[in-house]
Amino acid sequence: MEIKQIPHSIFGLIGERLDYSFSRSYFSNKFEELGLKDHHYRNFEIAHEDDLVSFRESVTYNKRQRTTQGKHEIIRGLNVTIPYKQSVFKIMDHVSDEAQKIGAINTITIEDNVWIGHNTDAYGFGKGLEPFLPINSNALILGTGGASMAIAYTLEALSIPYLKVSRDPQDEHTIDYKSINKNVLDQIGLIVNTTPLGTHPDVSGKPAIPYEHLNGSHVLFDLVYNPPTTLFMKLGLQHGARVSNGYQMLVHQAEKAWELWNN
């Protein structure tokens, strides 16, 4: 009697410079805790946006090749991080309504080689922000990348007015860092850093805002989680602001991704 080999379920992360990724350690620990010995999580570093199409082709080819050789690995799901949350649209077969509205993808479900893009960042941010609600004034979103789009979507759902901040504003809803002064911060209750500034190992980095005008009425939410207390957060604390890093957001978005992969 032929003994059938149980396929290995492969999950992974698409992005650049993934040495310190949250996802691999989080899901590897999760698989171990759940006793899922046939589940494995890998980092897939992609050097350039133009390589996304060839990446998908190579994953599809490798899946067939491994099956032929008897190794039986099945790619079941992927996470997406900087800088591909927007450009990854081009390798999707379908995109969820929410991800389409947000304009960014951070989770991919794969079944029978059909790739569907989702966004769990908005859900994760909403859960991470709950301890600080209600926010009864305006918000600033620092950065204009894929993560900022999920933040904006969530703030709109919570009816919190916001402006985005960029070094190179491209529209009327975005200002530059030089425009942030005491008068602006007096109208702000929430500041969300969606840039990678301050991430390990460059822990001296911080967004260029006038920290001296912060006070106890401000909440500083940093999507960076490593180090646990960034310079952005430290300077906020020095002036009485409440702060949070991005760890809880990552946990909630990861658990939502896990739900999608096992739907």
Secondary structure, 3 states (H helix, E strand, C coil): CCCCCCCEEEEEEEECCCCCCHHHHHHHHHHHHHCCCCEEEEEEECCCHHHHHHHHHHHHHHHHHHHHCCCCEEEEEEEECCCCCCHHHHHCCEECHHHHHHCCCCEEEEECCEEEEECCHHHHHHHHHHHHCCCCCEEEEECCCHHHHHHHHHHHHCCCCEEEECCCCCCCCEECHHHCCHHHHCCEEEEEECCCCCCCCCCCCCCCCCHHHCCCCCEEEECCCCCCCCHHHHHHHHCCCEEECCHHHHHHHHHHHHHHHCC
